[in-house]
């Protein structure tokens, strides 16, 4: 991810809130071309269009995708890398069981 320690810590500590934002705003499989600029393209921060923007980690969509991939491989550790790389993203998502929990 090439995050600084501070950016990584922000992403980890806000993972559930980021996920809730993506779900509540129907962004998971969104086809709005602006989503790439907001959450995937390099920049100083991600663009939620809220007060947290300037403190957010950049490319948070990539971070979230990585967490989904890690969840899938934890569920199915027997998966071969080449098979995983050839899989449809929807299958990975659906079978990952990814759902970060809010800290209590």
mmCIF file of the C-alpha atoms, coordinates in Angstrom:
data_MODEL
# 
_entry.id   MODEL 
# 
loop_
_atom_site.group_PDB 
_atom_site.id 
_atom_site.type_symbol 
_atom_site.label_atom_id 
_atom_site.label_alt_id 
_atom_site.label_comp_id 
_atom_site.label_asym_id 
_atom_site.label_entity_id 
_atom_site.label_seq_id 
_atom_site.pdbx_PDB_ins_code 
_atom_site.Cartn_x 
_atom_site.Cartn_y 
_atom_site.Cartn_z 
_atom_site.occupancy 
_atom_site.B_iso_or_equiv 
_atom_site.pdbx_formal_charge 
_atom_site.auth_seq_id 
_atom_site.auth_comp_id 
_atom_site.auth_asym_id 
_atom_site.auth_atom_id 
_atom_site.pdbx_PDB_model_num 
ATOM 1   C CA . UNK A 1 1   ? 0.000   0.000   0.000   1.00 0.00 ? 1   UNK A CA 1 
ATOM 2   C CA . UNK A 1 2   ? 2.974   2.286   0.525   1.00 0.00 ? 2   UNK A CA 1 
ATOM 3   C CA . UNK A 1 3   ? 1.194   3.906   3.479   1.00 0.00 ? 3   UNK A CA 1 
ATOM 4   C CA . UNK A 1 4   ? 2.986   5.770   6.190   1.00 0.00 ? 4   UNK A CA 1 
ATOM 5   C CA . UNK A 1 5   ? 2.524   4.268   9.642   1.00 0.00 ? 5   UNK A CA 1 
ATOM 6   C CA . UNK A 1 6   ? -0.008  7.008   10.435  1.00 0.00 ? 6   UNK A CA 1 
ATOM 7   C CA . UNK A 1 7   ? -2.013  6.329   7.260   1.00 0.00 ? 7   UNK A CA 1 
ATOM 8   C CA . UNK A 1 8   ? -2.041  2.589   7.937   1.00 0.00 ? 8   UNK A CA 1 
ATOM 9   C CA . UNK A 1 9   ? -3.156  3.087   11.524  1.00 0.00 ? 9   UNK A CA 1 
ATOM 10  C CA . UNK A 1 10  ? -5.946  5.413   10.371  1.00 0.00 ? 10  UNK A CA 1 
ATOM 11  C CA . UNK A 1 11  ? -7.170  2.861   7.817   1.00 0.00 ? 11  UNK A CA 1 
ATOM 12  C CA . UNK A 1 12  ? -7.124  0.010   10.341  1.00 0.00 ? 12  UNK A CA 1 
ATOM 13  C CA . UNK A 1 13  ? -8.830  1.974   13.104  1.00 0.00 ? 13  UNK A CA 1 
ATOM 14  C CA . UNK A 1 14  ? -11.540 3.243   10.727  1.00 0.00 ? 14  UNK A CA 1 
ATOM 15  C CA . UNK A 1 15  ? -12.027 0.039   8.734   1.00 0.00 ? 15  UNK A CA 1 
ATOM 16  C CA . UNK A 1 16  ? -15.557 -0.665  9.986   1.00 0.00 ? 16  UNK A CA 1 
ATOM 17  C CA . UNK A 1 17  ? -16.663 2.946   9.524   1.00 0.00 ? 17  UNK A CA 1 
ATOM 18  C CA . UNK A 1 18  ? -15.268 2.963   5.986   1.00 0.00 ? 18  UNK A CA 1 
ATOM 19  C CA . UNK A 1 19  ? -17.097 -0.272  5.226   1.00 0.00 ? 19  UNK A CA 1 
ATOM 20  C CA . UNK A 1 20  ? -20.359 1.110   6.631   1.00 0.00 ? 20  UNK A CA 1 
ATOM 21  C CA . UNK A 1 21  ? -19.942 4.232   4.502   1.00 0.00 ? 21  UNK A CA 1 
ATOM 22  C CA . UNK A 1 22  ? -19.418 2.130   1.363   1.00 0.00 ? 22  UNK A CA 1 
ATOM 23  C CA . UNK A 1 23  ? -22.445 -0.072  2.143   1.00 0.00 ? 23  UNK A CA 1 
ATOM 24  C CA . UNK A 1 24  ? -24.796 2.757   3.165   1.00 0.00 ? 24  UNK A CA 1 
ATOM 25  C CA . UNK A 1 25  ? -23.934 4.728   0.032   1.00 0.00 ? 25  UNK A CA 1 
ATOM 26  C CA . UNK A 1 26  ? -24.198 1.710   -2.305  1.00 0.00 ? 26  UNK A CA 1 
ATOM 27  C CA . UNK A 1 27  ? -20.584 2.049   -3.404  1.00 0.00 ? 27  UNK A CA 1 
ATOM 28  C CA . UNK A 1 28  ? -19.494 -1.601  -3.235  1.00 0.00 ? 28  UNK A CA 1 
ATOM 29  C CA . UNK A 1 29  ? -20.328 -2.402  -6.857  1.00 0.00 ? 29  UNK A CA 1 
ATOM 30  C CA . UNK A 1 30  ? -20.930 1.185   -7.915  1.00 0.00 ? 30  UNK A CA 1 
ATOM 31  C CA . UNK A 1 31  ? -20.239 2.083   -11.520 1.00 0.00 ? 31  UNK A CA 1 
ATOM 32  C CA . UNK A 1 32  ? -19.832 5.832   -11.037 1.00 0.00 ? 32  UNK A CA 1 
ATOM 33  C CA . UNK A 1 33  ? -16.534 6.653   -12.749 1.00 0.00 ? 33  UNK A CA 1 
ATOM 34  C CA . UNK A 1 34  ? -15.791 9.268   -10.057 1.00 0.00 ? 34  UNK A CA 1 
ATOM 35  C CA . UNK A 1 35  ? -15.367 6.537   -7.424  1.00 0.00 ? 35  UNK A CA 1 
ATOM 36  C CA . UNK A 1 36  ? -11.911 5.769   -8.800  1.00 0.00 ? 36  UNK A CA 1 
ATOM 37  C CA . UNK A 1 37  ? -10.792 9.357   -8.233  1.00 0.00 ? 37  UNK A CA 1 
ATOM 38  C CA . UNK A 1 38  ? -12.310 9.392   -4.756  1.00 0.00 ? 38  UNK A CA 1 
ATOM 39  C CA . UNK A 1 39  ? -11.059 6.059   -3.377  1.00 0.00 ? 39  UNK A CA 1 
ATOM 40  C CA . UNK A 1 40  ? -8.471  4.452   -5.682  1.00 0.00 ? 40  UNK A CA 1 
ATOM 41  C CA . UNK A 1 41  ? -6.410  7.120   -7.445  1.00 0.00 ? 41  UNK A CA 1 
ATOM 42  C CA . UNK A 1 42  ? -3.275  8.380   -5.672  1.00 0.00 ? 42  UNK A CA 1 
ATOM 43  C CA . UNK A 1 43  ? -3.717  11.539  -3.661  1.00 0.00 ? 43  UNK A CA 1 
ATOM 44  C CA . UNK A 1 44  ? -3.123  13.006  -0.261  1.00 0.00 ? 44  UNK A CA 1 
ATOM 45  C CA . UNK A 1 45  ? -6.398  11.547  1.089   1.00 0.00 ? 45  UNK A CA 1 
ATOM 46  C CA . UNK A 1 46  ? -9.619  9.751   0.128   1.00 0.00 ? 46  UNK A CA 1 
ATOM 47  C CA . UNK A 1 47  ? -12.687 11.806  -0.697  1.00 0.00 ? 47  UNK A CA 1 
ATOM 48  C CA . UNK A 1 48  ? -15.697 10.908  1.413   1.00 0.00 ? 48  UNK A CA 1 
ATOM 49  C CA . UNK A 1 49  ? -16.964 14.488  1.077   1.00 0.00 ? 49  UNK A CA 1 
ATOM 50  C CA . UNK A 1 50  ? -17.136 14.770  4.863   1.00 0.00 ? 50  UNK A CA 1 
ATOM 51  C CA . UNK A 1 51  ? -15.106 16.457  7.579   1.00 0.00 ? 51  UNK A CA 1 
ATOM 52  C CA . UNK A 1 52  ? -12.758 13.442  7.784   1.00 0.00 ? 52  UNK A CA 1 
ATOM 53  C CA . UNK A 1 53  ? -11.358 13.830  4.263   1.00 0.00 ? 53  UNK A CA 1 
ATOM 54  C CA . UNK A 1 54  ? -8.141  15.659  5.165   1.00 0.00 ? 54  UNK A CA 1 
ATOM 55  C CA . UNK A 1 55  ? -7.272  13.116  7.867   1.00 0.00 ? 55  UNK A CA 1 
ATOM 56  C CA . UNK A 1 56  ? -8.221  10.028  5.830   1.00 0.00 ? 56  UNK A CA 1 
ATOM 57  C CA . UNK A 1 57  ? -5.732  7.675   4.247   1.00 0.00 ? 57  UNK A CA 1 
ATOM 58  C CA . UNK A 1 58  ? -5.349  7.820   0.462   1.00 0.00 ? 58  UNK A CA 1 
ATOM 59  C CA . UNK A 1 59  ? -6.545  5.038   -1.823  1.00 0.00 ? 59  UNK A CA 1 
ATOM 60  C CA . UNK A 1 60  ? -8.826  3.604   0.858   1.00 0.00 ? 60  UNK A CA 1 
ATOM 61  C CA . UNK A 1 61  ? -10.668 1.560   -1.782  1.00 0.00 ? 61  UNK A CA 1 
ATOM 62  C CA . UNK A 1 62  ? -7.484  -0.399  -2.438  1.00 0.00 ? 62  UNK A CA 1 
ATOM 63  C CA . UNK A 1 63  ? -7.000  -0.938  1.297   1.00 0.00 ? 63  UNK A CA 1 
ATOM 64  C CA . UNK A 1 64  ? -10.576 -2.228  1.602   1.00 0.00 ? 64  UNK A CA 1 
ATOM 65  C CA . UNK A 1 65  ? -10.142 -4.519  -1.404  1.00 0.00 ? 65  UNK A CA 1 
ATOM 66  C CA . UNK A 1 66  ? -6.990  -5.921  0.153   1.00 0.00 ? 66  UNK A CA 1 
ATOM 67  C CA . UNK A 1 67  ? -8.899  -6.660  3.370   1.00 0.00 ? 67  UNK A CA 1 
ATOM 68  C CA . UNK A 1 68  ? -11.572 -8.498  1.366   1.00 0.00 ? 68  UNK A CA 1 
ATOM 69  C CA . UNK A 1 69  ? -8.865  -10.571 -0.361  1.00 0.00 ? 69  UNK A CA 1 
ATOM 70  C CA . UNK A 1 70  ? -7.256  -11.390 2.986   1.00 0.00 ? 70  UNK A CA 1 
ATOM 71  C CA . UNK A 1 71  ? -10.653 -12.436 4.391   1.00 0.00 ? 71  UNK A CA 1 
ATOM 72  C CA . UNK A 1 72  ? -11.255 -14.712 1.399   1.00 0.00 ? 72  UNK A CA 1 
ATOM 73  C CA . UNK A 1 73  ? -7.849  -16.382 1.708   1.00 0.00 ? 73  UNK A CA 1 
ATOM 74  C CA . UNK A 1 74  ? -8.387  -16.850 5.445   1.00 0.00 ? 74  UNK A CA 1 
ATOM 75  C CA . UNK A 1 75  ? -11.692 -18.615 4.667   1.00 0.00 ? 75  UNK A CA 1 
ATOM 76  C CA . UNK A 1 76  ? -10.139 -20.697 1.879   1.00 0.00 ? 76  UNK A CA 1 
ATOM 77  C CA . UNK A 1 77  ? -6.427  -21.116 2.617   1.00 0.00 ? 77  UNK A CA 1 
ATOM 78  C CA . UNK A 1 78  ? -6.137  -23.988 0.148   1.00 0.00 ? 78  UNK A CA 1 
ATOM 79  C CA . UNK A 1 79  ? -6.667  -21.572 -2.765  1.00 0.00 ? 79  UNK A CA 1 
ATOM 80  C CA . UNK A 1 80  ? -3.709  -21.471 -5.131  1.00 0.00 ? 80  UNK A CA 1 
ATOM 81  C CA . UNK A 1 81  ? -2.412  -17.992 -5.973  1.00 0.00 ? 81  UNK A CA 1 
ATOM 82  C CA . UNK A 1 82  ? -2.875  -18.401 -9.728  1.00 0.00 ? 82  UNK A CA 1 
ATOM 83  C CA . UNK A 1 83  ? -6.465  -19.606 -9.222  1.00 0.00 ? 83  UNK A CA 1 
ATOM 84  C CA . UNK A 1 84  ? -7.138  -16.651 -6.913  1.00 0.00 ? 84  UNK A CA 1 
ATOM 85  C CA . UNK A 1 85  ? -5.737  -14.160 -9.424  1.00 0.00 ? 85  UNK A CA 1 
ATOM 86  C CA . UNK A 1 86  ? -8.011  -15.581 -12.117 1.00 0.00 ? 86  UNK A CA 1 
ATOM 87  C CA . UNK A 1 87  ? -11.170 -15.468 -9.994  1.00 0.00 ? 87  UNK A CA 1 
ATOM 88  C CA . UNK A 1 88  ? -14.046 -13.090 -10.571 1.00 0.00 ? 88  UNK A CA 1 
ATOM 89  C CA . UNK A 1 89  ? -14.038 -10.277 -8.008  1.00 0.00 ? 89  UNK A CA 1 
ATOM 90  C CA . UNK A 1 90  ? -17.716 -10.864 -7.197  1.00 0.00 ? 90  UNK A CA 1 
ATOM 91  C CA . UNK A 1 91  ? -16.966 -14.471 -6.236  1.00 0.00 ? 91  UNK A CA 1 
ATOM 92  C CA . UNK A 1 92  ? -14.104 -13.368 -4.001  1.00 0.00 ? 92  UNK A CA 1 
ATOM 93  C CA . UNK A 1 93  ? -16.320 -10.747 -2.380  1.00 0.00 ? 93  UNK A CA 1 
ATOM 94  C CA . UNK A 1 94  ? -19.287 -13.073 -1.870  1.00 0.00 ? 94  UNK A CA 1 
ATOM 95  C CA . UNK A 1 95  ? -17.201 -15.904 -0.446  1.00 0.00 ? 95  UNK A CA 1 
ATOM 96  C CA . UNK A 1 96  ? -14.906 -13.744 1.707   1.00 0.00 ? 96  UNK A CA 1 
ATOM 97  C CA . UNK A 1 97  ? -17.345 -13.210 4.546   1.00 0.00 ? 97  UNK A CA 1 
ATOM 98  C CA . UNK A 1 98  ? -15.771 -9.760  4.924   1.00 0.00 ? 98  UNK A CA 1 
ATOM 99  C CA . UNK A 1 99  ? -17.540 -7.570  7.424   1.00 0.00 ? 99  UNK A CA 1 
ATOM 100 C CA . UNK A 1 100 ? -15.384 -5.595  9.833   1.00 0.00 ? 100 UNK A CA 1 
ATOM 101 C CA . UNK A 1 101 ? -16.854 -5.049  13.266  1.00 0.00 ? 101 UNK A CA 1 
ATOM 102 C CA . UNK A 1 102 ? -17.168 -1.692  14.975  1.00 0.00 ? 102 UNK A CA 1 
ATOM 103 C CA . UNK A 1 103 ? -15.109 -1.421  18.135  1.00 0.00 ? 103 UNK A CA 1 
ATOM 104 C CA . UNK A 1 104 ? -17.296 -1.611  21.196  1.00 0.00 ? 104 UNK A CA 1 
# 
